[in-house]
C-alpha cells in the first residue's frame, strides 16, 4: 500500500492512501517524515519512498511555476 503524509498531529502522521482513506501512523515508525512524503507499507513495515517523494515535489513546483508565468 502507498501512503502520502498529509500532516503530523502530536505523535502521529496522518497519511492518505491511494483511495483517499486516512490512517494515523505512529511517528516512531516514520522517523523524520514531513508532509508530502510518500511511504510504502510492506509486510507491516513502513519505508520512505525518496524517489517518488522527489518526483511529486518536483511536479508540484513545476505546476506552481506555471501558475505565475
C-alpha positions in Angstrom: 0.0 0.0 0.0 1.2 3.5 -0.8 0.5 6.4 1.6 1.2 10.2 1.4 1.8 12.0 4.6 -0.8 14.7 4.9 0.2 16.2 8.2 1.5 15.4 11.6 -0.6 15.6 14.8 1.1 15.0 18.1 2.8 11.7 17.9 1.1 10.6 14.7 1.5 11.1 10.9 -1.9 11.4 9.3 -1.5 9.6 6.0 -3.7 9.2 3.0 -3.9 6.1 0.9 -4.5 5.8 -2.8 -8.2 5.6 -2.3 -8.5 8.7 -0.2 -8.7 6.9 3.1 -6.8 8.3 6.1 -4.7 6.4 8.6 -2.8 7.6 11.6 0.7 6.1 11.8 3.0 6.5 14.8 5.9 8.8 14.1 8.0 6.3 16.0 7.6 4.1 12.9 8.3 7.0 10.5 11.2 9.0 11.9 11.9 12.3 10.1 8.8 12.2 7.8 7.3 15.5 6.5 4.0 16.4 4.9 4.1 15.3 1.3 6.4 12.4 1.8 5.4 9.1 0.1 5.5 5.9 2.2 5.3 2.3 1.1 3.9 -0.3 3.5 5.3 -3.8 3.1 4.7 -6.6 5.5 3.7 -4.2 8.2 6.8 -2.0 7.9 6.8 1.5 6.5 9.5 2.7 4.2 10.0 6.2 2.8 9.9 6.2 -1.0 12.5 9.0 -1.6 12.3 8.7 -5.4 8.5 9.1 -5.6 8.6 11.9 -3.0 11.2 13.8 -5.0 9.2 13.3 -8.2 6.0 14.6 -6.7 7.7 17.6 -5.1 9.3 18.5 -8.5 5.9 18.2 -10.2 4.3 20.5 -7.6 7.0 23.1 -8.0 6.5 22.9 -11.8 2.8 23.4 -11.5 3.2 26.4 -9.2 5.7 28.0 -11.6 3.2 27.6 -14.4 0.6 29.5 -12.4 2.8 32.5 -12.0 4.2 32.7 -15.6 
